[in-house]
């Protein structure tokens, strides 16, 4: 038992150390970070980094925060809605080639085009008159397939007694009404899990928002604006400002997790019961 606790404490320390270092380093000057990066406790703590970061023209926190919030929330809403409905259909639906279609969706897990698909994405968006912007990226995500989330919901629904569906059908509920009134209320743990995972992924996304907002600086997300802090100070690379911005960007993620953490582990484990 002591060995288990020791291992858990060690793992917790390894996981929490980067967060603690980032938080404490945000109160250091850039000179102290460059000359003594190994120290954890700041020798001369200062709030000047936060003042400079919040006043930086490249790090307009209210605007960047708003862009990140609506971009992330729309993605979360779309992903939770599509994955919950698709997972239910694959778990309870009865239609031709269901297994084949699900296998095709699942195979997308092993196909990563990376940067190769960027040009094709822009060509498709141009056809529907969507220019480079954050809204174009949102539309791109709307038509994406959240394969992992669908797989989790499908497994969770399959763990529920099918007798509930049969009772609802006897009472006159259609397939869709059974989902809305019977199944959906029971999906809170897995939906909370998917919401937290998609929130984290969307909030921390950097590459795609950077590409889509190159010509629209006012539509940058917080993560994209964070990189602009590198050269906003007098030094060649202002690591102190970047760490300060990282702490600011971390706060919404911690708040989101604090509201959904009681469902997180339950939903993640339950969704993996069946496949």
N, C-alpha and C positions, 0 to 999 in steps of 0.2 A: 504493500500500500504506500509506504514512504517513497519507494522508487517511482511509482506512478505519479505521485504529487511532485516529486523532484523533476521528472520529465515534463510535466505540464507547466511547472513554473519556468523551466528553461525555455520551452517553446514560447510561452507568453512573453518572456523577456526578449527573445529574438524578434518576435513580431512587433512588440511595442517600442523597442529601442529606436528604430528609424523615426517614428512619430515623435518620441520624446526629444530626439536630437534636432529634428526640424523645428519643433516648438521653441526650444531653448536657443537654437542658432538664429532664430528670427529676431532675437534681442541683442545680437552681436553686430558690431560694425563689420564692414567688408574687409577692412584691414586685419581685424582679429581672425576672421574666417580664413583669410589667405595665409597668414603667418602661423596660426596655431589651429588647424582644422581638426586635430584630434581631441581637443578639449571639449567637454560637454557643457560645463557650467560657464556662462558668460562672465568675464572678468569685470566688465563695465556695462551692465545691462542698460539698454536704451530703447525708448519707444519711437525714436526718430525714424526707424525703418518703416513703421506703420504709417507715420505722417507722410513720409516721402512717397510711399507706394500709393496711398489714397489720393495724393495730390498730383500724381504723375499723369500727364495727358494721354499716355499710352495705356494706362490702367484705370480707365473710367469705371470704377467699381459698380455704381448703380446701373449703368448701361450694360456692362458686361454681365452683371449678375442677372439682369432682366432677360438678356438674350439666352443665357444658360438655363434659366428657370423655364421659360416657355418652350425652348427646344427640348429640354429633358422631359418635362411633364407631358408634352404631346407624344414623344416617343414612348414613354411609360404607358400612357393610356392606350395607344395603338397596339403596343406589344401585348399588354395584358388582355385586351379585348380579343385580338386575333388569335393569340395562343390558347386562351381559354375555350373559345368557340371551336377552333380547329381540333384541339385536343379532345373535346367532348365528341365531336363528329367522328373522329378516328376511333374513339373508344366505344361509342354506343351506336354509331351509324351503321347502316346496312345498305351498301350500294356497290355496284360492280367495280372491280379492280381496286377496292379499298386498300388491300395489303400492298398491291403494286405501287399505288400512288404514295403510300406512306414510305415505302422503301426508297422511292425516288426522292422524296423530301429528305429522308434520313441520309441519303448519299451526299447531300449538299454539305454535310459536316466534313467531308473529306475533300471538298473542292474549294480551294482558296486561290482566287485569281490575283489578289493583292492589287498592286498598282496597274496591272494589265487591264483591269476593268474600268479604270477611271475615264479613259477616252471614250469608250462605248457608252458609259453612263452619261457623259456630257452630250453626246450625240443624241441620245434618246430624249434627254431633257430639253434640248434645243428644238426637237420636233414638236414638243408640246408647249413651246414658247416659254420655257423656264430658264432664266439666265442663272449665272453663278450667284447664289445667295443662300442664306441660311434656310429660307423657305423651300428652295429647291432641294436641299439636303433632307429636309423633313419629308417631302414628297417621296424622295428616293427611299427613305427608311419605311415609309408607309407601305410600299409595295415590296419590301423585303420579306423573307420567310424566316421567322424566329424558330428554327428547327429544334434547338435544345429546349426552349420553353414549351413548344408543342409536345415534345417527348415527355417532359415532366408532368404536364397536365393530363396527358393520355394515361400515364401510369397511375396518377392519383385517382382519376375517374374510375379506372378499372379496379381500384381497391375498394370502391364503394359498392354496397349490395345492389345488384341489378333489380331486386324486388321493388326498390323505390320507383324505378322507371316503370315497371309493370303496374304498380298501384296507381301511379299518376296517369298512365294510359287508360286504365279502367275508369278513372274519374273524369276522363274526357280531355286530358291535356295532350296537346300536340307535341311533336318532337322538340320544337323550339320552346314551347311553354314549359316543358319538363326541365329544360336547361335553365330557363330564367327563374322559375319558382322553386325548383327542387335541388338541382345540382349546383347552380351558381352560389347560393348561400353557403354551401359546404366546401367551396373552393377557397375560402379565405386564407388558409395557411399557405397553399401553393401559389395563390395570386400575390400574397404579400412577399413571398420568396422571389417570384419573377419580377415584381415591381422593384424590389431592392436591387436585384442584380442588374436590371435594365437601367435603373436610375444611376447606379455606379458606372456602368459602361458608357451611358450617354453623357453624364456629367464630366467624366475624365477623358472623353474622346478628344483627340487633338488633330490627327492627320486630316481627316475628312473635313471638319469645320475650317481648318486652315486653308485647304484647297478651295473650298466653296466660298470663302469670304475674302479671297485675295484682292478682289476689286471692290469689296464692300467692307471697309474697316469698321464701320459703325455697327455691323452685324456680327462682329467677333464674339465668341463665347469667352467665358472667364479663363479657360485653359489656354486659348489662343492668345488672349491678352497677357496672360502670365509670362509667356515667353518674351514678350516685348519689354519686360522689365529688365532683361539681361543687359541691355545697353542704355537704360534710362538714367543711370547714375554717372558719376565721373569716372569710375573705373571701367576697364575694358569689359568685364563681365561682373554685374552686380549680383553676386550670389545671395547676399543678405536680403535684397529686395525680392528675389525669386523665392527664397524660403519664406519670407513674410507673406507673399502672395499665395504660396502653397498652403499656409495655415488658414488664410482667409477662405480659400477654395475648399478646404477640408471641412469647414464647419457645417455647411448644408448636408454633406454626406453623413456626418455623425448624427445630425438631427433626424434625417430620414431613417437611419438604422435604429435609432432609439425608439421610434414609433412602431417599427415593424419587427424588432428583433425577437419578440415572443413567438411569432409565427415562422420565423426564418428557418430554424433548424427542423422544426416539425414538418414544414412543407417540403423542405429539400429531401428529407429522409423518406417521407411518405410518397413523394413523387417517384422515388426510385424503387418502390416495392415491386411493381410490375412493369413490364415493357411491352 
